Amino acid sequence: MRNMTTMSGFLLTGFSDNRELQILHALLFLVTYLLGSAGHFIILIITTLDPQLQSPMYYFLKHLSLLDFSSLSATVPQYIDNSLEGSGYISYTQCLLQVFFFTAFAWGAVAILTVMSYDRYVAICLPLHYEVIMSPRKCRLAVTVVWLSSGIPGTLYIATIFSIRFCSAKIIHQFFCNIPQLLKLSCSNDYLIVIGVAGFLSAMSFACFIGIVLSYVHIFSTVFRMPSAEGWSKVFSTCLPHLFVVPVFLSTGSCAYLNTTSNSPTALGFLFSYLLQVLPPICNPV
């Protein structure tokens, strides 16, 4: 502990100092990681090879699965390795890479969910113009924008974190490097610019959320005017899974980050962090 202020990296405390619990947590994360990865690989293979699943909806779903798998891979394997070795050490570079990839893929998921809601809006509210609005070229352009924009949050965070001086003991009470815990280790007000970046990205995420809400307001207003019960069933079968994923992703993310102000690992912190990292990627394939 005396050397924590001078070492170049950080110490991830995880959720327990007990060796048996560390192994149990590692196995729990390993099982969920393998299950989630298998689900995403199945979706990627099916939506790529099946000629009947080449519509924009499945094209966007394929990229959502790729983003979810990447998000899982950004933090979970590192925690599994640390737990099995009994060491929570993570280098400064590895920590920055975790921050970059986690925020990048999280933003990418928000962006692709927004695009998917717009796709459903056009398909249900403007069916006669669907082929023109959601043409293959425009779908590829939308996905390209999603992937390129996903690098913006990570780059902004990395650029601002370099300006922070870490004077406290470099102990992170989480299983991965995240922004709130890193800000707590700062010894001056040099973290204010990071908070500014977080506020900007939160505003952008809120704008995406508003876009999703408006899309579904128009969708449901159109559905309720449909005379056919079969039309209702078809619309709900394609929209409700997407509508379920959005609040789960946003609520678990918000709760996890609001709970990261704790100075020690708690069962509630473990639950929220586990839900943030695992629940949305697991739910999406289902």
Number of C-alpha atoms within 10 A of each C-alpha: 8 7 8 15 15 12 13 11 17 21 22 21 20 22 20 15 11 10 13 12 13 21 17 14 20 19 15 13 19 17 12 17 22 11 14 25 22 15 19 26 17 15 21 19 11 16 19 15 10 9 9 10 13 15 14 20 18 18 19 22 21 22 20 27 24 19 23 26 21 18 23 21 17 21 20 21 15 16 24 21 14 21 26 17 12 14 14 21 15 19 13 14 11 14 19 20 17 21 24 23 21 25 25 24 26 21 25 27 26 23 23 22 22 22 21 23 23 19 20 22 23 20 20 18 18 14 13 11 12 16 13 11 16 19 14 15 10 13 19 15 11 17 19 12 14 21 19 12 15 24 17 17 24 22 16 17 21 16 13 17 21 10 12 20 15 17 14 13 17 23 22 25 23 24 23 24 24 20 17 18 20 20 21 19 18 18 13 13 10 15 20 13 16 21 16 12 15 17 12 13 17 13 12 15 17 14 13 18 19 13 16 21 15 14 20 18 13 14 23 18 11 15 19 12 9 12 9 10 11 10 14 16 12 10 17 16 11 12 18 10 14 17 16 13 16 19 13 16 21 18 13 21 19 13 15 21 17 13 16 21 14 13 12 14 17 16 10 11 22 19 13 23 22 17 20 21 25 20 18 23 30 22 15 21 20 10
